[in-house]
Amino acid sequence: MKRTVDKVAEYVLEYFMKEDPAQIAHTQCVASYTHYIAVCENLPERETDLMEMAAWLHDIGCPASKKKYGNTMPVHQEEEGRIEAERLLKDIDELAENEKEWIADVVGNHHRRSEVDRLKFAPLFDADCIVNMTEGYYPKENAEAILEKAVSTKCGKEIFRKLFMEAKQ
């Protein structure tokens, strides 16, 4: 399955090199944190790999959203991301149909805290939140509220506290 994760990562990197190179560092960080959190949370290996594939694909809709709507508002990038993820995943024979559907569903809902429990993608949601906080999308003075409302895994909370709360003391 690791080869399949690498195949998805390679596709995403090549896609962003052509469409939006600035997106690469964010995507790499989210994929890395997602993998780390999933392992830390003792997810089974296949589930960890699927979670990492969803992380690689989570912002794949940004370039199409910019072209179509002139922005990357969450609702637009999720809509376009689902379409691009489905297009890519249809050619990956190593994945079952329900796994392809799950990844596309996560990509199409990855900003929605309300969908985390239903789709079971907390490591990805936490990783994206951590990276977004690092990149300045949220004010650091709101760290405690963000931790309480958004981050849900034990490992994600630990990383978040160390990066954004303990550093303030």
DOSE-454636 format. One record per residue: residue number from 1; z, y, x of N, C-alpha, C in turn. Coordinates in Angstrom, 3 decimals, decimal comma. Last residue first. Layout:
SITE seq     n_pz     n_py     n_px    ca_pz    ca_py    ca_px     c_pz     c_py     c_px
SITE NUM        Z        Y        X        Z        Y        X        Z        Y        X
...
***
This chain:
SITE seq     n_pz     n_py     n_px    ca_pz    ca_py    ca_px     c_pz     c_py     c_px
SITE 169   27,054   30,587    4,430   28,476   30,721    4,726   28,756   31,113    6,151
SITE 168   24,361   30,074    4,217   24,833   31,411    3,843   26,268   31,641    4,294
SITE 167   24,051   27,391    4,779   23,554   28,364    5,777   24,054   29,763    5,499
SITE 166   24,841   26,177    2,474   25,734   26,126    3,620   25,326   27,130    4,693
SITE 165   22,511   26,809    0,931   23,841   27,251    0,524   24,823   27,249    1,717
SITE 164   20,062   25,886    1,867   20,129   27,180    1,185   21,534   27,667    0,838
SITE 163   20,232   23,429    3,283   19,226   24,433    3,628   19,528   25,822    3,079
SITE 162   22,368   22,023    2,107   22,347   22,276    3,557   21,385   23,392    3,930
SITE 161   21,559   21,940   -0,610   22,812   22,610   -0,203   22,783   22,977    1,278
SITE 160   19,150   20,440   -0,364   19,140   21,790   -0,914   20,386   22,564   -0,481
SITE 159   20,124   17,979    0,571   19,173   18,764    1,369   19,207   20,220    0,931
SITE 158   21,755   17,268   -1,645   22,317   17,384   -0,301   21,419   18,241    0,601
SITE 157   19,887   17,153   -3,720   20,989   18,127   -3,779   21,595   18,354   -2,392
SITE 156   18,320   15,011   -2,842   17,725   16,331   -3,005   18,790   17,420   -3,024
SITE 155   20,232   12,931   -2,988   19,658   13,316   -1,699   19,032   14,712   -1,758
SITE 154   20,678   12,842   -5,760   21,796   13,050   -4,835   21,279   13,556   -3,483
SITE 153   18,370   14,658   -7,841   18,742   13,488   -7,044   19,897   13,839   -6,103
SITE 152   17,895   17,173   -9,099   18,653   16,129   -9,794   19,039   14,914   -8,958
SITE 151   17,431   20,638   -9,443   17,496   19,510   -8,514   18,391   18,414   -9,095
SITE 150   17,740   22,572  -11,604   16,473   21,925  -11,265   16,607   20,642  -10,449
SITE 149   20,273   23,696  -12,156   19,310   23,492  -13,241   18,141   22,584  -12,878
SITE 148   21,712   23,769   -9,688   22,327   23,238  -10,907   21,301   22,871  -11,980
SITE 147   19,874   24,971   -7,947   20,435   23,653   -7,646   20,975   23,003   -8,918
SITE 146   19,577   27,415   -9,237   18,427   26,518   -9,111   18,906   25,099   -8,831
SITE 145   22,147   28,492   -8,915   21,613   28,261  -10,266   20,438   27,288  -10,231
SITE 144   22,248   28,659   -6,091   23,223   27,862   -6,842   22,719   27,525   -8,239
SITE 143   20,065   30,394   -5,423   20,125   28,999   -4,981   21,079   28,151   -5,815
SITE 142   19,579   33,030   -5,790   19,602   32,190   -6,998   19,768   30,710   -6,672
SITE 141   19,282   34,135   -3,330   20,544   34,412   -4,022   20,667   33,625   -5,337
SITE 140   16,682   33,505   -2,672   17,755   32,675   -2,111   19,109   32,931   -2,798
SITE 139   14,242   33,520   -5,227   15,183   34,293   -4,396   16,345   33,403   -3,933
SITE 138   11,383   31,447   -4,842   12,605   31,750   -5,589   13,522   32,548   -4,676
SITE 137    9,400   31,365   -2,990    9,007   31,507   -4,398   10,195   31,837   -5,294
SITE 136    9,870   30,935   -0,269   10,212   32,220   -0,861    9,780   32,427   -2,299
SITE 135    9,605   28,517    0,944    8,461   29,427    1,037    8,703   30,769    0,345
SITE 134   11,967   27,276    0,193   11,744   27,575    1,609   10,644   28,615    1,778
SITE 133   11,394   26,900   -2,516   12,515   27,762   -2,129   12,349   28,199   -0,668
SITE 132    9,297   25,072   -2,298    9,062   26,382   -2,928   10,165   27,369   -2,566
SITE 131   10,721   22,937   -1,161    9,654   23,591   -0,394    9,341   24,967   -0,988
SITE 130   12,498   22,325   -3,286   13,002   22,643   -1,938   11,952   23,415   -1,144
SITE 129   10,661   21,747   -5,349   11,640   22,832   -5,510   12,164   23,284   -4,141
SITE 128    9,398   19,520   -4,303    8,611   20,729   -4,578    9,536   21,936   -4,721
SITE 127   11,601   17,745   -4,224   10,901   18,128   -2,989   10,106   19,416   -3,188
SITE 126   12,227   17,472   -6,959   13,207   18,047   -6,035   12,529   18,546   -4,758
SITE 125    9,850   16,251   -7,842   10,272   17,529   -8,415   11,253   18,229   -7,469
SITE 124    9,886   13,876   -6,307    8,799   14,849   -6,163    9,217   16,213   -6,694
SITE 123   12,266   12,623   -7,268   12,093   12,949   -5,843   10,988   13,979   -5,593
SITE 122   11,738   12,446  -10,162   12,730   13,361   -9,604   12,560   13,627   -8,107
SITE 121   10,035   11,169  -11,967    9,488   11,685  -10,703   10,433   12,691  -10,048
SITE 120   10,042    9,917  -14,640   10,784    9,418  -13,477   10,136    9,851  -12,151
SITE 119    9,123   10,740  -17,041    8,145   10,185  -16,102    8,775    9,629  -14,827
SITE 118   11,553   11,549  -18,241   10,600   10,694  -18,966    9,652    9,990  -17,996
SITE 117   12,710   13,219  -16,290   13,371   11,974  -16,683   12,414   11,020  -17,389
SITE 116   10,770   15,325  -16,076   11,235   14,567  -14,912   11,848   13,225  -15,313
SITE 115   10,108   16,996  -18,127    9,359   15,733  -18,019    9,865   14,827  -16,890
SITE 114   11,567   19,331  -17,883   11,775   18,526  -19,091   11,068   17,168  -19,024
SITE 113   10,496   20,551  -15,685   11,783   19,870  -15,524   12,037   18,947  -16,713
SITE 112    7,317   20,775  -14,819    8,128   20,696  -16,042    9,393   19,871  -15,836
SITE 111    5,508   20,668  -12,818    6,379   21,849  -12,868    7,389   21,774  -14,009
SITE 110    3,989   18,320  -13,205    4,917   18,400  -12,079    5,785   19,652  -12,025
SITE 109    2,164   17,330  -15,020    3,456   17,810  -15,535    4,441   18,174  -14,433
SITE 108   -0,064   16,281  -13,823   -0,256   17,143  -14,985    1,018   17,701  -15,581
SITE 107    1,091   14,584  -11,969    0,356   15,762  -11,490    0,201   16,768  -12,631
SITE 106    2,043   12,655  -13,818    2,984   13,434  -12,996    2,308   14,707  -12,494
SITE 105   -0,394   11,682  -14,790    0,558   12,294  -15,711    1,577   13,146  -14,956
SITE 104   -1,485   10,568  -12,476   -2,174   11,694  -13,127   -1,240   12,417  -14,084
SITE 103    0,447    8,524  -12,067    0,227    9,568  -11,055   -0,436   10,788  -11,692
SITE 102    0,094    7,015  -14,458    1,384    7,632  -14,139    1,197    8,768  -13,132
SITE 101   -2,565    6,134  -14,217   -2,181    7,002  -15,345   -0,877    7,720  -15,055
SITE 100   -2,302    4,506  -11,971   -3,206    5,661  -11,931   -2,840    6,657  -13,028
SITE  99   -0,598    2,605  -13,062   -0,149    3,401  -11,916   -1,009    4,652  -11,772
SITE  98   -2,156    1,464  -15,060   -0,941    2,177  -15,456   -0,375    3,024  -14,317
SITE  97   -4,175    0,264  -13,453   -4,501    1,371  -14,372   -3,260    2,159  -14,776
SITE  96   -3,121   -0,276  -10,056   -3,289   -0,728  -11,432   -3,560    0,489  -12,314
SITE  95   -4,804    0,263   -6,955   -3,820    0,693   -7,955   -4,156    0,114   -9,332
SITE  94   -6,900   -0,456   -5,389   -5,587   -1,015   -5,039   -4,509   -0,657   -6,059
SITE  93   -9,158    0,989   -6,065   -8,992   -0,346   -6,645   -7,612   -0,946   -6,393
SITE  92   -9,866    4,047   -6,759   -8,898    3,371   -5,895   -8,522    2,037   -6,546
SITE  91  -11,436    5,519   -8,449  -12,107    4,753   -7,398  -11,147    4,011   -6,471
SITE  90   -9,711    6,951  -10,050  -10,558    5,929  -10,692  -11,238    5,037   -9,655
SITE  89   -8,520    8,938   -8,515   -7,835    7,661   -8,673   -8,704    6,571   -9,286
SITE  88  -10,255   11,194   -8,692  -10,026   10,501   -7,427   -9,511    9,079   -7,658
SITE  87  -10,063   11,796  -11,452  -11,360   11,588  -10,817  -11,210   10,802   -9,510
SITE  86   -7,329   12,224  -11,784   -7,979   11,113  -12,492   -9,317   10,772  -11,849
SITE  85   -7,069   14,542  -10,204   -6,346   13,310   -9,840   -7,000   12,102  -10,511
SITE  84   -8,630   16,377  -11,653   -9,020   16,017  -10,286   -8,337   14,720   -9,847
SITE  83   -7,126   16,454  -14,085   -8,557   16,100  -14,082   -8,989   15,625  -12,691
SITE  82   -4,625   17,325  -13,183   -4,748   16,026  -13,857   -6,204   15,550  -13,809
SITE  81   -5,326   19,878  -12,238   -4,853   18,842  -11,325   -4,966   17,450  -11,917
SITE  80   -5,892   21,323  -14,517   -6,982   21,043  -13,585   -6,602   19,933  -12,606
SITE  79   -3,246   21,297  -15,601   -4,406   20,847  -16,376   -5,553   20,446  -15,448
SITE  78   -1,764   22,438  -13,504   -1,445   21,092  -13,991   -2,637   20,502  -14,754
SITE  77   -2,889   24,956  -13,271   -3,029   24,026  -12,151   -2,670   22,598  -12,555
SITE  76   -2,201   25,997  -15,833   -3,600   25,850  -15,421   -3,755   24,843  -14,287
SITE  75    0,598   25,990  -15,867   -0,133   25,313  -16,937   -1,588   25,064  -16,548
SITE  74    1,228   27,570  -13,485    1,536   26,145  -13,624    0,723   25,413  -14,697
SITE  73   -1,435   29,620  -12,274   -0,293   29,469  -13,179   -0,036   27,978  -13,406
SITE  72   -3,232   30,515  -10,397   -2,718   29,146  -10,294   -1,450   28,987  -11,131
SITE  71   -6,223   32,336  -11,417   -4,820   32,216  -11,008   -4,446   30,743  -10,878
SITE  70   -8,716   32,358  -12,486   -8,365   33,474  -11,614   -6,919   33,452  -11,160
SITE  69   -9,635   30,210  -13,902   -8,761   31,155  -14,595   -8,401   32,385  -13,770
SITE  68  -11,476   28,847  -12,199  -11,670   28,857  -13,647  -10,885   29,969  -14,345
SITE  67  -10,560   29,217   -9,549  -11,956   29,469   -9,904  -12,116   29,681  -11,413
SITE  66   -7,848   28,490   -9,745   -8,219   29,821   -9,252   -9,634   30,182   -9,682
SITE  65   -8,163   25,842  -10,617   -7,469   26,804  -11,465   -7,812   28,233  -11,054
SITE  64   -9,353   24,677   -8,401  -10,114   24,749   -9,660   -9,487   25,758  -10,616
SITE  63   -7,167   24,951   -6,517   -8,481   25,580   -6,301   -9,298   25,721   -7,590
SITE  62   -4,967   23,491   -7,911   -4,925   24,926   -7,580   -6,307   25,544   -7,342
SITE  61   -4,905   20,767   -8,314   -5,579   21,592   -9,312   -5,628   23,078   -8,979
SITE  60   -3,318   19,627   -6,424   -4,760   19,461   -6,263   -5,550   20,329   -7,249
SITE  59   -0,579   19,500   -6,222   -1,207   20,823   -6,356   -2,732   20,779   -6,229
SITE  58   -0,062   16,656   -6,066    0,596   17,510   -7,061   -0,059   18,878   -7,258
SITE  57   -0,986   14,725   -4,303   -1,917   15,253   -5,305   -1,340   16,372   -6,169
SITE  56    1,202   14,057   -2,765   -0,008   14,530   -2,097   -0,939   15,222   -3,083
SITE  55    2,843   13,162   -4,878    3,198   14,367   -4,119    1,982   14,927   -3,384
SITE  54    1,571   10,831   -5,641    1,655   11,927   -6,611    1,998   13,236   -5,906
SITE  53    2,060    9,394   -3,282    0,676    9,712   -3,676    0,662   10,862   -4,676
SITE  52    4,850    9,192   -3,444    4,251    9,957   -2,348    2,798   10,314   -2,663
SITE  51    5,078    7,566   -5,672    5,673    8,900   -5,707    5,055    9,782   -4,622
SITE  50    3,924    5,249   -4,658    3,295    5,935   -5,794    3,793    7,370   -5,896
SITE  49    5,820    4,656   -2,646    4,430    4,935   -2,290    3,705    5,672   -3,416
SITE  48    8,090    4,197   -4,228    8,105    5,258   -3,214    6,682    5,650   -2,839
SITE  47    7,211    1,960   -5,617    7,522    3,187   -6,356    7,549    4,391   -5,414
SITE  46    7,059    0,159   -3,493    5,840    0,499   -4,238    6,044    1,801   -5,017
SITE  45    9,794    0,055   -2,622    8,719    0,521   -1,748    7,465    0,940   -2,518
SITE  44   12,282    1,387   -4,902   11,497    0,282   -4,342   10,283    0,832   -3,578
SITE  43   14,591    3,910   -3,835   13,516    3,487   -4,723   12,786    2,305   -4,082
SITE  42   16,858    5,009   -2,543   16,659    3,560   -2,620   15,641    3,123   -3,665
SITE  41   17,047    7,633   -1,957   17,515    7,242   -3,291   17,299    5,744   -3,563
SITE  40   15,754    7,668    0,490   17,189    7,963    0,443   17,813    7,518   -0,888
SITE  39   13,134    7,309   -0,428   13,766    6,290    0,417   15,282    6,443    0,373
SITE  38   12,825    9,729   -1,862   12,635    8,442   -2,532   13,297    7,308   -1,752
SITE  37   13,213   11,629    0,190   14,153   11,560   -0,935   14,039   10,216   -1,651
SITE  36   10,962   11,054    1,857   12,339   10,980    2,368   13,349   10,816    1,232
SITE  35    8,820   11,558    0,092    9,010   10,237    0,695   10,455   10,057    1,154
SITE  34    9,291   14,288   -0,402    9,264   13,319   -1,499    9,518   11,918   -0,966
SITE  33    9,019   15,443    2,138   10,322   15,466    1,464   10,377   14,441    0,330
SITE  32    6,218   14,873    2,446    7,218   14,387    3,394    8,616   14,352    2,769
SITE  31    5,024   16,235    0,304    4,843   14,782    0,449    5,916   14,190    1,363
SITE  30    5,819   18,861    0,902    6,263   18,237   -0,342    6,127   16,717   -0,249
SITE  29    4,478   19,220    3,380    5,940   19,309    3,290    6,462   18,620    2,035
SITE  28    1,794   18,971    2,610    2,370   18,057    3,602    3,892   18,048    3,518
SITE  27    1,601   21,165    0,847    1,398   19,804    0,363    1,990   18,775    1,323
SITE  26    2,016   23,347    2,579    2,894   23,123    1,415    2,811   21,663    0,970
SITE  25   -0,179   23,010    4,340    1,196   22,928    4,833    2,184   22,658    3,696
SITE  24   -2,480   23,321    2,547   -2,196   22,099    3,308   -0,733   21,987    3,727
SITE  23   -3,207   25,680    1,391   -2,415   24,753    0,577   -1,921   23,544    1,382
SITE  22   -4,952   27,014    2,983   -3,576   27,510    2,936   -2,646   26,565    2,180
SITE  21   -7,477   25,895    2,459   -6,696   25,441    3,617   -5,234   25,899    3,610
SITE  20   -9,138   25,159   -0,055   -7,985   26,053    0,057   -7,074   25,611    1,205
SITE  19  -11,590   23,633    0,204  -11,321   24,476   -0,964  -10,206   25,505   -0,788
SITE  18  -11,731   22,189    2,617  -12,925   22,840    2,057  -12,565   23,911    1,035
SITE  17   -9,128   21,359    2,985   -9,830   21,982    4,127  -11,049   22,741    3,627
SITE  16   -8,591   20,111    0,542   -8,013   21,428    0,796   -8,658   22,122    2,000
SITE  15  -10,092   17,737    0,989  -10,364   18,603   -0,162   -9,839   20,013    0,089
SITE  14   -8,829   16,639    3,225  -10,238   17,024    3,298  -10,603   17,990    2,173
SITE  13   -6,263   16,213    2,095   -6,431   17,085    3,256   -7,883   17,550    3,393
SITE  12   -6,904   14,390    0,034   -6,316   15,695   -0,281   -6,500   16,666    0,878
SITE  11   -7,901   12,187    1,513   -8,728   12,852    0,508   -8,215   14,265    0,240
SITE  10   -5,604   11,552    3,016   -6,840   11,957    3,687   -7,771   12,700    2,724
SITE   9   -3,849   10,781    0,951   -3,526   11,922    1,817   -4,780   12,449    2,508
SITE   8   -5,203    8,501   -0,003   -4,985    9,657   -0,886   -4,707   10,905   -0,054
SITE   7   -5,046    6,910    2,303   -6,357    7,229    1,718   -6,251    8,456    0,812
SITE   6   -2,293    6,607    2,627   -3,063    7,320    3,651   -4,428    7,748    3,125
SITE   5   -1,782    5,071    0,356   -1,141    6,389    0,495   -1,936    7,223    1,498
SITE   4   -3,248    2,826    1,139   -3,654    3,566   -0,059   -3,044    4,961   -0,046
SITE   3   -1,827    1,937    3,310   -3,217    2,364    3,514   -3,724    3,170    2,316
SITE   2    0,529    1,164    2,066    0,555    2,326    2,967   -0,860    2,848    3,223
SITE   1    0,000   -1,206    0,826    0,000    0,000    0,000    0,000    1,263    0,865
***
